Amino acid sequence: MTQTTGTAGAAGDPPYLRIVATIRRRIADGELAPGDRVPSTRRIAAEWGVALATATKALTTLRLEGLVEARPRIGTVVAGSAPAAPARRRPSPAPDTEPELTLDRIVRAAVEIADAEGLAALSMRGVAARLGVAPMSTYRYVPGKEELILLMADAAYGEESPADATADDAAAGDWRARVEVGARTLWRLYRKHPWLSRIGSLTRPLLVPNLLVHGEWMLDALDGHGLDPTALFDIHVLLYSHVHGLAVHLELEADAEATTGQSEDQWMDSRAPVLRELVDSGRFPTFAKVVGSFEDGYDLRLDALFELGLRALLDGLTPVVEGPGRSRGPGPAPV
Protein backbone atom coordinates (compact mmCIF):
# COMPACT_ATOMS: atom_id res chain seq x y z
CA MET A 1 0.00 0.00 0.00
CA THR A 2 1.35 3.44 -0.89
CA GLN A 3 0.14 6.95 -0.49
CA THR A 4 -1.20 6.90 -4.03
CA THR A 5 -3.74 4.26 -3.01
CA GLY A 6 -5.29 6.53 -0.43
CA THR A 7 -7.98 7.85 -2.77
CA ALA A 8 -10.58 5.35 -1.58
CA GLY A 9 -11.91 7.74 1.03
CA ALA A 10 -13.55 11.07 0.37
CA ALA A 11 -11.13 13.88 -0.42
CA GLY A 12 -12.18 15.86 2.62
CA ASP A 13 -11.86 12.97 5.07
CA PRO A 14 -9.14 13.03 7.75
CA PRO A 15 -6.05 11.00 6.78
CA TYR A 16 -6.90 8.13 9.12
CA LEU A 17 -10.31 7.64 7.48
CA ARG A 18 -8.73 7.52 4.02
CA ILE A 19 -6.35 4.82 5.29
CA VAL A 20 -9.29 2.96 6.83
CA ALA A 21 -11.22 3.15 3.55
CA THR A 22 -8.30 1.73 1.56
CA ILE A 23 -7.67 -1.21 3.90
CA ARG A 24 -11.41 -1.84 4.22
CA ARG A 25 -11.72 -2.01 0.43
CA ARG A 26 -8.75 -4.41 0.17
CA ILE A 27 -10.46 -6.70 2.69
CA ALA A 28 -13.82 -6.51 0.90
CA ASP A 29 -12.17 -7.27 -2.46
CA GLY A 30 -10.43 -10.34 -1.03
CA GLU A 31 -6.97 -8.89 -1.54
CA LEU A 32 -6.49 -9.31 2.21
CA ALA A 33 -7.99 -12.59 3.44
CA PRO A 34 -8.81 -13.60 7.04
CA GLY A 35 -5.55 -14.14 8.92
CA ASP A 36 -3.49 -12.00 6.54
CA ARG A 37 -1.39 -9.29 8.14
CA VAL A 38 -2.42 -5.74 7.43
CA PRO A 39 0.19 -2.98 7.36
CA SER A 40 1.63 -2.21 10.78
CA THR A 41 1.45 1.25 12.33
CA ARG A 42 5.08 1.82 11.39
CA ARG A 43 4.51 0.82 7.79
CA ILE A 44 1.36 2.92 7.50
CA ALA A 45 3.18 5.90 8.98
CA ALA A 46 6.07 5.51 6.53
CA GLU A 47 4.03 4.82 3.40
CA TRP A 48 1.27 7.36 4.00
CA GLY A 49 3.50 9.99 5.54
CA VAL A 50 1.40 10.25 8.72
CA ALA A 51 2.20 10.19 12.42
CA LEU A 52 2.20 6.91 14.36
CA ALA A 53 -0.83 8.15 16.28
CA THR A 54 -2.76 8.58 13.02
CA ALA A 55 -1.76 5.09 11.91
CA THR A 56 -2.82 3.69 15.28
CA LYS A 57 -6.15 5.48 15.02
CA ALA A 58 -6.76 3.92 11.59
CA LEU A 59 -6.06 0.39 12.85
CA THR A 60 -8.15 1.02 15.98
CA THR A 61 -11.09 2.10 13.80
CA LEU A 62 -10.80 -1.08 11.76
CA ARG A 63 -10.59 -3.12 14.95
CA LEU A 64 -13.73 -1.50 16.36
CA GLU A 65 -15.52 -2.32 13.12
CA GLY A 66 -14.56 -5.98 13.59
CA LEU A 67 -12.49 -6.07 10.41
CA VAL A 68 -9.10 -6.70 12.03
CA GLU A 69 -7.69 -8.03 15.26
CA ALA A 70 -4.34 -7.71 17.02
CA ARG A 71 -2.29 -10.84 17.62
CA PRO A 72 0.76 -10.50 19.90
CA ARG A 73 4.08 -10.49 18.04
CA ILE A 74 2.30 -11.20 14.76
CA GLY A 75 0.68 -7.81 14.37
CA THR A 76 -2.74 -6.78 13.16
CA VAL A 77 -4.46 -9.32 10.93
CA VAL A 78 -7.76 -9.54 9.11
CA ALA A 79 -10.36 -10.98 11.47
CA GLY A 80 -11.54 -14.51 10.78
CA SER A 81 -15.14 -13.41 10.35
CA ALA A 82 -14.49 -10.03 8.78
CA PRO A 83 -17.76 -8.59 7.40
CA ALA A 84 -17.86 -8.23 3.64
CA ALA A 85 -19.62 -4.88 3.67
CA PRO A 86 -18.04 -1.79 5.22
CA ALA A 87 -19.35 -1.00 8.65
CA ARG A 88 -20.91 2.37 9.20
CA ARG A 89 -18.50 4.97 10.42
CA ARG A 90 -18.67 5.73 14.10
CA PRO A 91 -18.72 9.42 14.91
CA SER A 92 -15.99 10.66 17.20
CA PRO A 93 -17.23 10.88 20.78
CA ALA A 94 -18.17 14.30 22.01
CA PRO A 95 -15.96 15.65 24.79
CA ASP A 96 -18.65 15.05 27.42
CA THR A 97 -19.10 11.42 26.33
CA GLU A 98 -15.41 10.52 26.24
CA PRO A 99 -14.83 7.06 27.75
CA GLU A 100 -13.76 7.05 31.37
CA LEU A 101 -9.99 7.06 31.52
CA THR A 102 -7.89 5.42 34.23
CA LEU A 103 -4.18 4.79 34.66
CA ASP A 104 -4.81 1.05 34.45
CA ARG A 105 -6.56 1.39 31.07
CA ILE A 106 -3.71 3.50 29.74
CA VAL A 107 -1.08 0.98 30.83
CA ARG A 108 -3.03 -1.99 29.48
CA ALA A 109 -3.53 -0.27 26.11
CA ALA A 110 0.16 0.56 25.93
CA VAL A 111 1.12 -3.05 26.71
CA GLU A 112 -1.22 -4.27 23.97
CA ILE A 113 0.45 -1.98 21.43
CA ALA A 114 3.95 -3.05 22.49
CA ASP A 115 2.98 -6.74 22.47
CA ALA A 116 1.58 -6.51 18.96
CA GLU A 117 4.07 -4.16 17.30
CA GLY A 118 6.98 -3.44 19.63
CA LEU A 119 8.09 -0.41 21.59
CA ALA A 120 8.94 1.52 18.42
CA ALA A 121 5.21 1.73 17.63
CA LEU A 122 4.36 3.10 21.06
CA SER A 123 3.48 6.75 21.56
CA MET A 124 1.30 8.68 23.96
CA ARG A 125 -0.90 9.84 21.09
CA GLY A 126 -1.14 6.27 19.81
CA VAL A 127 -2.33 5.05 23.21
CA ALA A 128 -4.94 7.82 23.29
CA ALA A 129 -6.09 6.86 19.79
CA ARG A 130 -6.42 3.21 20.83
CA LEU A 131 -8.54 4.23 23.81
CA GLY A 132 -10.63 6.65 21.77
CA VAL A 133 -9.82 9.66 23.91
CA ALA A 134 -8.40 13.11 23.21
CA PRO A 135 -4.65 13.06 22.48
CA MET A 136 -3.72 15.05 25.57
CA SER A 137 -5.96 13.11 27.98
CA THR A 138 -3.33 10.52 28.83
CA TYR A 139 -0.93 13.19 30.09
CA ARG A 140 -3.24 13.81 33.05
CA TYR A 141 -2.20 10.37 34.32
CA VAL A 142 1.31 9.83 32.93
CA PRO A 143 3.88 12.61 32.36
CA GLY A 144 5.32 11.01 29.23
CA LYS A 145 6.38 7.91 27.32
CA GLU A 146 9.40 7.15 29.52
CA GLU A 147 7.28 7.00 32.65
CA LEU A 148 4.63 4.99 30.80
CA ILE A 149 7.18 2.34 29.80
CA LEU A 150 8.23 1.91 33.43
CA LEU A 151 4.60 1.38 34.43
CA MET A 152 4.17 -1.11 31.56
CA ALA A 153 7.24 -3.06 32.67
CA ASP A 154 6.08 -3.18 36.27
CA ALA A 155 2.65 -4.41 35.18
CA ALA A 156 4.13 -7.07 32.87
CA TYR A 157 6.57 -8.43 35.45
CA GLY A 158 3.71 -8.53 37.93
CA GLU A 159 1.59 -10.86 35.81
CA GLU A 160 3.38 -13.91 37.18
CA SER A 161 5.73 -14.59 40.06
CA PRO A 162 7.89 -17.65 40.83
CA ALA A 163 5.77 -18.31 43.92
CA ASP A 164 2.74 -18.81 41.64
CA ALA A 165 4.58 -21.58 39.77
CA THR A 166 5.31 -23.72 42.84
CA ALA A 167 2.31 -25.82 43.84
CA ASP A 168 3.91 -27.11 47.02
CA ASP A 169 6.87 -26.57 49.33
CA ALA A 170 8.61 -29.84 48.47
CA ALA A 171 11.50 -28.00 46.80
CA ALA A 172 11.64 -25.16 49.32
CA GLY A 173 15.12 -26.16 50.48
CA ASP A 174 16.48 -27.04 47.03
CA TRP A 175 18.21 -23.91 45.73
CA ARG A 176 18.62 -25.35 42.24
CA ALA A 177 14.95 -26.23 41.85
CA ARG A 178 13.99 -22.76 43.06
CA VAL A 179 16.38 -21.08 40.63
CA GLU A 180 14.94 -23.14 37.78
CA VAL A 181 11.43 -22.02 38.71
CA GLY A 182 12.55 -18.39 38.85
CA ALA A 183 14.39 -18.50 35.52
CA ARG A 184 11.54 -20.22 33.69
CA THR A 185 9.01 -17.78 35.09
CA LEU A 186 11.03 -14.87 33.74
CA TRP A 187 11.46 -16.61 30.38
CA ARG A 188 7.70 -17.06 30.06
CA LEU A 189 7.17 -13.36 30.72
CA TYR A 190 9.75 -12.40 28.10
CA ARG A 191 8.10 -14.79 25.70
CA LYS A 192 4.77 -13.08 26.32
CA HIS A 193 6.19 -9.53 26.27
CA PRO A 194 9.40 -9.55 24.18
CA TRP A 195 9.75 -5.76 24.42
CA LEU A 196 10.69 -6.19 28.10
CA SER A 197 14.16 -7.24 27.00
CA ARG A 198 14.71 -3.81 25.44
CA ILE A 199 14.23 -1.98 28.74
CA GLY A 200 17.10 -1.72 31.15
CA SER A 201 20.47 -3.47 31.08
CA LEU A 202 22.90 -5.12 33.47
CA THR A 203 24.78 -1.84 33.91
CA ARG A 204 21.63 0.27 34.24
CA PRO A 205 19.10 -2.08 35.82
CA LEU A 206 15.39 -1.52 35.74
CA LEU A 207 14.24 -0.63 39.26
CA VAL A 208 10.55 -1.48 39.41
CA PRO A 209 8.92 -3.37 42.29
CA ASN A 210 7.60 -6.35 40.36
CA LEU A 211 10.96 -7.11 38.75
CA LEU A 212 12.52 -7.04 42.21
CA VAL A 213 9.99 -9.71 43.22
CA HIS A 214 11.75 -12.03 40.78
CA GLY A 215 15.17 -10.89 42.00
CA GLU A 216 14.19 -11.49 45.61
CA TRP A 217 13.16 -15.05 44.74
CA MET A 218 16.54 -15.79 43.13
CA LEU A 219 18.58 -14.19 45.91
CA ASP A 220 16.61 -16.02 48.57
CA ALA A 221 17.17 -19.33 46.74
CA LEU A 222 20.95 -18.74 46.72
CA ASP A 223 21.19 -17.34 50.25
CA GLY A 224 22.21 -19.49 53.20
CA HIS A 225 24.94 -21.47 51.43
CA GLY A 226 27.94 -19.61 52.78
CA LEU A 227 28.43 -17.40 49.74
CA ASP A 228 29.82 -13.94 50.41
CA PRO A 229 27.46 -11.13 49.27
CA THR A 230 29.47 -10.31 46.14
CA ALA A 231 29.62 -13.93 44.95
CA LEU A 232 25.92 -14.39 45.68
CA PHE A 233 24.94 -11.29 43.74
CA ASP A 234 27.31 -12.16 40.87
CA ILE A 235 25.57 -15.51 40.45
CA HIS A 236 22.18 -13.81 40.54
CA VAL A 237 23.26 -11.35 37.81
CA LEU A 238 24.76 -14.17 35.72
CA LEU A 239 21.53 -16.16 35.83
CA TYR A 240 19.45 -13.10 34.97
CA SER A 241 21.77 -12.23 32.08
CA HIS A 242 21.22 -15.69 30.59
CA VAL A 243 17.45 -15.19 30.50
CA HIS A 244 17.60 -11.55 29.42
CA GLY A 245 20.36 -12.12 26.86
CA LEU A 246 18.40 -14.74 24.95
CA ALA A 247 15.15 -12.79 25.27
CA VAL A 248 16.67 -9.82 23.43
CA HIS A 249 16.59 -11.91 20.26
CA LEU A 250 12.83 -12.45 20.57
CA GLU A 251 12.27 -8.72 20.11
CA LEU A 252 15.03 -8.27 17.53
CA GLU A 253 13.50 -10.97 15.34
CA ALA A 254 10.01 -9.51 15.72
CA ASP A 255 11.33 -6.07 14.71
CA ALA A 256 13.22 -7.52 11.75
CA GLU A 257 10.16 -9.39 10.51
CA ALA A 258 7.99 -6.27 10.83
CA THR A 259 10.56 -4.19 8.95
CA THR A 260 11.43 -6.62 6.15
CA GLY A 261 8.16 -8.53 5.85
CA GLN A 262 10.20 -11.75 5.86
CA SER A 263 10.06 -14.53 8.43
CA GLU A 264 13.30 -15.90 9.87
CA ASP A 265 13.18 -18.86 7.47
CA GLN A 266 12.44 -16.63 4.47
CA TRP A 267 15.35 -14.34 5.36
CA MET A 268 17.73 -17.28 5.68
CA ASP A 269 16.53 -18.69 2.35
CA SER A 270 17.26 -15.37 0.68
CA ARG A 271 20.83 -15.51 2.05
CA ALA A 272 21.47 -19.06 0.83
CA PRO A 273 23.84 -17.95 -2.00
CA VAL A 274 25.98 -15.97 0.47
CA LEU A 275 26.11 -18.93 2.86
CA ARG A 276 27.03 -21.29 0.05
CA GLU A 277 29.85 -18.98 -1.05
CA LEU A 278 31.29 -18.95 2.47
CA VAL A 279 31.04 -22.73 2.79
CA ASP A 280 32.66 -23.32 -0.62
CA SER A 281 35.46 -20.82 -0.04
CA GLY A 282 37.56 -23.34 1.89
CA ARG A 283 38.50 -20.71 4.46
CA PHE A 284 36.25 -22.16 7.19
CA PRO A 285 36.58 -25.96 7.08
CA THR A 286 35.05 -26.71 10.48
CA PHE A 287 32.12 -24.39 9.82
CA ALA A 288 31.62 -26.03 6.42
CA LYS A 289 31.75 -29.53 7.94
CA VAL A 290 29.24 -28.74 10.68
CA VAL A 291 26.83 -26.83 8.47
CA GLY A 292 27.09 -29.48 5.78
CA SER A 293 26.09 -32.18 8.26
CA PHE A 294 22.62 -30.72 8.81
CA GLU A 295 20.09 -32.62 6.73
CA ASP A 296 17.48 -29.86 6.73
CA GLY A 297 19.53 -26.91 7.93
CA TYR A 298 20.04 -25.66 11.47
CA ASP A 299 16.89 -24.87 13.41
CA LEU A 300 17.57 -22.08 15.91
CA ARG A 301 15.32 -22.93 18.88
CA LEU A 302 15.55 -20.27 21.55
CA ASP A 303 13.50 -22.29 24.03
CA ALA A 304 15.89 -25.22 23.70
CA LEU A 305 18.92 -22.93 24.00
CA PHE A 306 17.42 -21.40 27.13
CA GLU A 307 17.07 -24.83 28.76
CA LEU A 308 20.53 -25.97 27.60
CA GLY A 309 22.18 -22.82 28.94
CA LEU A 310 20.28 -22.92 32.23
CA ARG A 311 21.25 -26.54 32.83
CA ALA A 312 24.91 -25.85 31.98
CA LEU A 313 24.99 -22.82 34.27
CA LEU A 314 23.47 -24.70 37.18
CA ASP A 315 25.80 -27.69 36.69
CA GLY A 316 28.78 -25.34 36.77
CA LEU A 317 27.48 -23.35 39.72
CA THR A 318 26.63 -26.35 41.90
CA PRO A 319 30.16 -26.78 43.34
CA VAL A 320 30.35 -23.02 43.90
CA VAL A 321 27.07 -22.93 45.82
CA GLU A 322 27.30 -26.30 47.59
CA GLY A 323 31.06 -26.69 47.86
CA PRO A 324 33.68 -28.74 45.95
CA GLY A 325 32.78 -32.26 44.95
CA ARG A 326 29.06 -31.53 44.67
CA SER A 327 28.85 -31.08 40.89
CA ARG A 328 25.84 -32.74 39.31
CA GLY A 329 26.30 -34.46 36.00
CA PRO A 330 24.14 -33.50 33.06
CA GLY A 331 20.72 -35.06 33.31
CA PRO A 332 17.82 -35.17 30.94
CA ALA A 333 16.52 -31.83 29.75
CA PRO A 334 13.54 -30.64 31.76
CA VAL A 335 10.21 -30.97 30.02
C-alpha positions in Angstrom: 0.0 0.0 0.0 1.4 3.4 -0.9 0.1 7.0 -0.5 -1.2 6.9 -4.0 -3.7 4.3 -3.0 -5.3 6.5 -0.4 -8.0 7.9 -2.8 -10.6 5.3 -1.6 -11.9 7.7 1.0 -13.5 11.1 0.4 -11.1 13.9 -0.4 -12.2 15.9 2.6 -11.9 13.0 5.1 -9.1 13.0 7.7 -6.1 11.0 6.8 -6.9 8.1 9.1 -10.3 7.6 7.5 -8.7 7.5 4.0 -6.3 4.8 5.3 -9.3 3.0 6.8 -11.2 3.1 3.6 -8.3 1.7 1.6 -7.7 -1.2 3.9 -11.4 -1.8 4.2 -11.7 -2.0 0.4 -8.7 -4.4 0.2 -10.5 -6.7 2.7 -13.8 -6.5 0.9 -12.2 -7.3 -2.5 -10.4 -10.3 -1.0 -7.0 -8.9 -1.5 -6.5 -9.3 2.2 -8.0 -12.6 3.4 -8.8 -13.6 7.0 -5.6 -14.1 8.9 -3.5 -12.0 6.5 -1.4 -9.3 8.1 -2.4 -5.7 7.4 0.2 -3.0 7.4 1.6 -2.2 10.8 1.5 1.2 12.3 5.1 1.8 11.4 4.5 0.8 7.8 1.4 2.9 7.5 3.2 5.9 9.0 6.1 5.5 6.5 4.0 4.8 3.4 1.3 7.4 4.0 3.5 10.0 5.5 1.4 10.3 8.7 2.2 10.2 12.4 2.2 6.9 14.4 -0.8 8.1 16.3 -2.8 8.6 13.0 -1.8 5.1 11.9 -2.8 3.7 15.3 -6.2 5.5 15.0 -6.8 3.9 11.6 -6.1 0.4 12.9 -8.2 1.0 16.0 -11.1 2.1 13.8 -10.8 -1.1 11.8 -10.6 -3.1 14.9 -13.7 -1.5 16.4 -15.5 -2.3 13.1 -14.6 -6.0 13.6 -12.5 -6.1 10.4 -9.1 -6.7 12.0 -7.7 -8.0 15.3 -4.3 -7.7 17.0 -2.3 -10.8 17.6 0.8 -10.5 19.9 4.1 -10.5 18.0 2.3 -11.2 14.8 0.7 -7.8 14.4 -2.7 -6.8 13.2 -4.5 -9.3 10.9 -7.8 -9.5 9.1 -10.4 -11.0 11.5 -11.5 -14.5 10.8 -15.1 -13.4 10.4 -14.5 -10.0 8.8 -17.8 -8.6 7.4 -17.9 -8.2 3.6 -19.6 -4.9 3.7 -18.0 -1.8 5.2 -19.4 -1.0 8.6 -20.9 2.4 9.2 -18.5 5.0 10.4 -18.7 5.7 14.1 -18.7 9.4 14.9 -16.0 10.7 17.2 -17.2 10.9 20.8 -18.2 14.3 22.0 -16.0 15.7 24.8 -18.6 15.1 27.4 -19.1 11.4 26.3 -15.4 10.5 26.2 -14.8 7.1 27.8 -13.8 7.1 31.4 -10.0 7.1 31.5 -7.9 5.4 34.2 -4.2 4.8 34.7 -4.8 1.0 34.4 -6.6 1.4 31.1 -3.7 3.5 29.7 -1.1 1.0 30.8 -3.0 -2.0 29.5 -3.5 -0.3 26.1 0.2 0.6 25.9 1.1 -3.0 26.7 -1.2 -4.3 24.0 0.4 -2.0 21.4 3.9 -3.1 22.5 3.0 -6.7 22.5 1.6 -6.5 19.0 4.1 -4.2 17.3 7.0 -3.4 19.6 8.1 -0.4 21.6 8.9 1.5 18.4 5.2 1.7 17.6 4.4 3.1 21.1 3.5 6.7 21.6 1.3 8.7 24.0 -0.9 9.8 21.1 -1.1 6.3 19.8 -2.3 5.0 23.2 -4.9 7.8 23.3 -6.1 6.9 19.8 -6.4 3.2 20.8 -8.5 4.2 23.8 -10.6 6.6 21.8 -9.8 9.7 23.9 -8.4 13.1 23.2 -4.6 13.1 22.5 -3.7 15.0 25.6 -6.0 13.1 28.0 -3.3 10.5 28.8 -0.9 13.2 30.1 -3.2 13.8 33.0 -2.2 10.4 34.3 1.3 9.8 32.9 3.9 12.6 32.4 5.3 11.0 29.2 6.4 7.9 27.3 9.4 7.2 29.5 7.3 7.0 32.7 4.6 5.0 30.8 7.2 2.3 29.8 8.2 1.9 33.4 4.6 1.4 34.4 4.2 -1.1 31.6 7.2 -3.1 32.7 6.1 -3.2 36.3 2.6 -4.4 35.2 4.1 -7.1 32.9 6.6 -8.4 35.4 3.7 -8.5 37.9 1.6 -10.9 35.8 3.4 -13.9 37.2 5.7 -14.6 40.1 7.9 -17.6 40.8 5.8 -18.3 43.9 2.7 -18.8 41.6 4.6 -21.6 39.8 5.3 -23.7 42.8 2.3 -25.8 43.8 3.9 -27.1 47.0 6.9 -26.6 49.3 8.6 -29.8 48.5 11.5 -28.0 46.8 11.6 -25.2 49.3 15.1 -26.2 50.5 16.5 -27.0 47.0 18.2 -23.9 45.7 18.6 -25.4 42.2 14.9 -26.2 41.9 14.0 -22.8 43.1 16.4 -21.1 40.6 14.9 -23.1 37.8 11.4 -22.0 38.7 12.6 -18.4 38.8 14.4 -18.5 35.5 11.5 -20.2 33.7 9.0 -17.8 35.1 11.0 -14.9 33.7 11.5 -16.6 30.4 7.7 -17.1 30.1 7.2 -13.4 30.7 9.8 -12.4 28.1 8.1 -14.8 25.7 4.8 -13.1 26.3 6.2 -9.5 26.3 9.4 -9.6 24.2 9.8 -5.8 24.4 10.7 -6.2 28.1 14.2 -7.2 27.0 14.7 -3.8 25.4 14.2 -2.0 28.7 17.1 -1.7 31.2 20.5 -3.5 31.1 22.9 -5.1 33.5 24.8 -1.8 33.9 21.6 0.3 34.2 19.1 -2.1 35.8 15.4 -1.5 35.7 14.2 -0.6 39.3 10.5 -1.5 39.4 8.9 -3.4 42.3 7.6 -6.3 40.4 11.0 -7.1 38.7 12.5 -7.0 42.2 10.0 -9.7 43.2 11.8 -12.0 40.8 15.2 -10.9 42.0 14.2 -11.5 45.6 13.2 -15.0 44.7 16.5 -15.8 43.1 18.6 -14.2 45.9 16.6 -16.0 48.6 17.2 -19.3 46.7 20.9 -18.7 46.7 21.2 -17.3 50.3 22.2 -19.5 53.2 24.9 -21.5 51.4 27.9 -19.6 52.8 28.4 -17.4 49.7 29.8 -13.9 50.4 27.5 -11.1 49.3 29.5 -10.3 46.1 29.6 -13.9 44.9 25.9 -14.4 45.7 24.9 -11.3 43.7 27.3 -12.2 40.9 25.6 -15.5 40.5 22.2 -13.8 40.5 23.3 -11.4 37.8 24.8 -14.2 35.7 21.5 -16.2 35.8 19.4 -13.1 35.0 21.8 -12.2 32.1 21.2 -15.7 30.6 17.5 -15.2 30.5 17.6 -11.6 29.4 20.4 -12.1 26.9 18.4 -14.7 24.9 15.1 -12.8 25.3 16.7 -9.8 23.4 16.6 -11.9 20.3 12.8 -12.4 20.6 12.3 -8.7 20.1 15.0 -8.3 17.5 13.5 -11.0 15.3 10.0 -9.5 15.7 11.3 -6.1 14.7 13.2 -7.5 11.8 10.2 -9.4 10.5 8.0 -6.3 10.8 10.6 -4.2 9.0 11.4 -6.6 6.2 8.2 -8.5 5.8 10.2 -11.7 5.9 10.1 -14.5 8.4 13.3 -15.9 9.9 13.2 -18.9 7.5 12.4 -16.6 4.5 15.4 -14.3 5.4 17.7 -17.3 5.7 16.5 -18.7 2.3 17.3 -15.4 0.7 20.8 -15.5 2.1 21.5 -19.1 0.8 23.8 -18.0 -2.0 26.0 -16.0 0.5 26.1 -18.9 2.9 27.0 -21.3 0.0 29.8 -19.0 -1.0 31.3 -18.9 2.5 31.0 -22.7 2.8 32.7 -23.3 -0.6 35.5 -20.8 0.0 37.6 -23.3 1.9 38.5 -20.7 4.5 36.3 -22.2 7.2 36.6 -26.0 7.1 35.1 -26.7 10.5 32.1 -24.4 9.8 31.6 -26.0 6.4 31.8 -29.5 7.9 29.2 -28.7 10.7 26.8 -26.8 8.5 27.1 -29.5 5.8 26.1 -32.2 8.3 22.6 -30.7 8.8 20.1 -32.6 6.7 17.5 -29.9 6.7 19.5 -26.9 7.9 20.0 -25.7 11.5 16.9 -24.9 13.4 17.6 -22.1 15.9 15.3 -22.9 18.9 15.6 -20.3 21.5 13.5 -22.3 24.0 15.9 -25.2 23.7 18.9 -22.9 24.0 17.4 -21.4 27.1 17.1 -24.8 28.8 20.5 -26.0 27.6 22.2 -22.8 28.9 20.3 -22.9 32.2 21.3 -26.5 32.8 24.9 -25.8 32.0 25.0 -22.8 34.3 23.5 -24.7 37.2 25.8 -27.7 36.7 28.8 -25.3 36.8 27.5 -23.3 39.7 26.6 -26.3 41.9 30.2 -26.8 43.3 30.3 -23.0 43.9 27.1 -22.9 45.8 27.3 -26.3 47.6 31.1 -26.7 47.9 33.7 -28.7 46.0 32.8 -32.3 45.0 29.1 -31.5 44.7 28.8 -31.1 40.9 25.8 -32.7 39.3 26.3 -34.5 36.0 24.1 -33.5 33.1 20.7 -35.1 33.3 17.8 -35.2 30.9 16.5 -31.8 29.7 13.5 -30.6 31.8 10.2 -31.0 30.0 
